[in-house]
Amino acid sequence: MLDLNNTAKALDLYGKEVLKRAKRNLKIKKKVDGKWVTTDNTGKLANSLYYKLTKSGNKINIKFESSTDYGYFMEKGVQGRLSTKGSVKAYPTGMTKAKFKKKNLAKGVIEDWIRTKKVKLRDKDGKFLPMTDSNIRGASYMIGKSIAEKGLGARGFMADAISETKKRFAVSLKEGLLKDLRNAIEIK
């Protein structure tokens, strides 16, 4: 049986660096669907990211995940109910593309976002509106309807972090695996 301790150490460092880069990517303004957006304005998505390192026999695996319900959809994008535009990033094998099926998002989701982001509401003439519950509910309905119809563009914050980090850590992963192989070979 091959002992993969050195490889596991290298993968652990790799996982930490990928998470660091992914969290940084979430804070950077990026052009998505023609608009400059920050993917994670509250920090909740960044705090939900983690990785799992599993060893079994001669196999070792690293998997990056989010504890939030929407992390995967922000990464891959969601096709709108009325749009033909799908997500940009490829889906893992066996996964189907996500698509909005209802006419609006779940009640309260956009309302909470408006309150945390400190959005300034405007009327149809461009005049600022007071932040009353009624105005917030109206705006959240219209924003939710628009998102459900048009979809969400893929952010790719994790995929970008993985590809950026892979280049830097390829050598240390090779060195760890070579150490493990040297330790496993017995010459008599």
C-alpha positions in Angstrom: 0.0 0.0 0.0 1.3 3.4 -1.0 1.5 6.0 1.8 0.4 9.4 0.4 1.3 11.6 3.3 3.6 14.0 1.4 1.1 14.3 -1.4 -1.7 15.0 1.1 0.4 17.8 2.6 1.0 19.3 -0.8 -2.7 19.0 -1.6 -3.6 20.6 1.7 -1.5 23.7 0.9 -3.0 23.7 -2.6 -6.5 23.7 -1.1 -5.8 26.6 1.2 -4.3 28.7 -1.6 -7.3 27.9 -3.9 -9.7 29.1 -1.2 -7.7 32.2 -0.6 -7.8 33.1 -4.3 -11.5 32.2 -4.7 -12.4 34.5 -1.8 -10.3 37.3 -3.4 -12.1 36.6 -6.7 -15.5 37.1 -5.0 -14.5 40.6 -3.9 -13.1 41.8 -7.3 -15.5 43.6 -9.6 -16.0 41.6 -12.7 -17.9 42.2 -15.9 -20.9 39.8 -16.1 -23.5 40.1 -18.8 -22.3 43.6 -19.7 -22.4 44.9 -16.1 -19.7 45.4 -13.5 -20.7 43.3 -10.4 -19.2 42.2 -7.1 -20.3 38.6 -6.6 -20.2 38.6 -2.8 -21.3 41.9 -1.2 -22.1 40.5 2.2 -19.1 38.0 2.6 -21.5 35.1 3.3 -20.5 33.2 0.2 -16.7 33.6 0.9 -17.2 32.4 4.4 -19.0 29.3 3.2 -16.2 28.0 1.0 -14.3 25.0 2.1 -12.5 21.9 0.7 -12.5 18.2 1.6 -9.3 16.1 1.3 -10.0 12.4 1.3 -7.6 9.5 1.3 -8.6 5.9 0.7 -6.1 3.2 -0.2 -3.9 4.5 -3.1 -6.3 7.3 -4.0 -6.4 10.9 -2.8 -9.1 13.4 -3.7 -9.7 17.1 -3.1 -13.1 18.6 -3.6 -14.1 22.3 -3.2 -17.6 23.1 -1.9 -19.8 25.8 -0.4 -22.1 25.4 2.5 -24.6 27.9 1.1 -27.4 26.8 -1.2 -26.5 29.3 -3.9 -22.7 28.9 -4.1 -22.9 26.4 -6.9 -25.3 28.5 -8.9 -23.2 31.6 -8.6 -20.2 29.6 -9.8 -21.9 28.0 -12.8 -24.7 30.4 -13.6 -28.4 29.7 -14.1 -30.4 29.9 -17.3 -33.3 32.3 -17.3 -36.9 31.2 -17.8 -37.3 33.2 -21.0 -33.7 33.4 -22.2 -31.8 30.9 -24.3 -28.5 32.1 -22.8 -27.1 29.4 -20.5 -24.3 29.4 -18.1 -20.7 30.0 -19.4 -18.8 27.4 -17.4 -19.0 23.7 -18.1 -21.0 21.5 -15.6 -19.5 18.4 -14.0 -20.3 15.1 -15.6 -23.9 14.0 -14.7 -25.1 17.5 -13.8 -27.8 19.2 -15.8 -27.8 22.9 -16.4 -29.7 24.9 -13.8 -32.7 26.8 -15.1 -35.3 29.1 -13.5 -38.8 27.6 -13.9 -40.9 29.9 -11.8 -41.8 33.5 -12.7 -40.0 35.0 -9.7 -37.4 34.1 -7.1 -38.4 32.8 -3.6 -40.0 35.5 -1.5 -37.6 37.4 0.8 -34.4 36.5 -1.0 -34.0 39.8 -2.9 -35.6 41.7 -0.1 -32.8 40.6 2.3 -30.2 41.4 -0.4 -31.6 45.0 -0.8 -31.4 45.5 2.9 -27.8 44.3 3.3 -26.5 46.0 0.2 -28.0 49.4 1.1 -29.5 49.8 -2.4 -30.9 53.2 -3.2 -34.3 52.8 -4.7 -35.5 55.0 -7.5 -38.9 55.6 -9.3 -39.4 55.5 -13.0 -38.4 59.1 -13.3 -35.0 58.5 -11.5 -36.0 60.2 -8.2 -34.9 58.5 -5.0 -37.5 56.7 -3.0 -37.6 56.3 0.8 -36.6 52.8 2.1 -40.0 51.8 3.3 -41.1 48.2 3.5 -43.6 48.7 0.7 -41.0 50.2 -1.7 -38.5 47.4 -0.8 -41.1 44.7 -1.5 -42.0 46.3 -4.8 -38.3 46.6 -5.9 -37.6 43.0 -4.8 -40.5 41.7 -6.8 -39.3 43.4 -10.0 -35.6 42.5 -9.5 -36.5 38.8 -8.7 -38.8 38.7 -11.8 -36.0 40.0 -14.0 -33.4 37.5 -12.6 -35.9 34.6 -13.1 -36.5 35.7 -16.7 -32.9 36.6 -17.8 -30.9 34.2 -15.6 -27.6 34.6 -13.8 -24.3 34.7 -15.6 -21.6 32.3 -14.4 -19.1 34.0 -12.1 -16.4 31.2 -12.2 -14.7 32.5 -9.0 -13.7 28.9 -8.0 -12.8 27.6 -11.5 -10.5 30.7 -12.0 -8.9 30.2 -8.6 -8.2 26.5 -9.3 -6.7 27.2 -12.7 -4.5 30.0 -11.4 -3.3 28.0 -8.4 -2.7 24.7 -10.4 0.2 26.3 -12.3 2.0 27.3 -9.0 1.4 24.0 -7.1 2.1 21.5 -9.9 5.8 21.2 -8.9 5.1 20.8 -5.2 2.5 18.1 -5.9 5.0 16.3 -8.1 7.6 16.5 -5.4 5.2 15.2 -2.7 4.2 12.3 -4.9 7.8 11.5 -5.7 8.7 11.4 -2.0 5.8 9.0 -1.4 6.9 6.8 -4.2 10.6 6.8 -3.0 9.4 5.8 0.5 7.3 3.0 -1.0 10.0 1.4 -3.1 12.2 -1.2 -1.4 15.4 -2.3 -3.2 17.0 -5.5 -1.8 
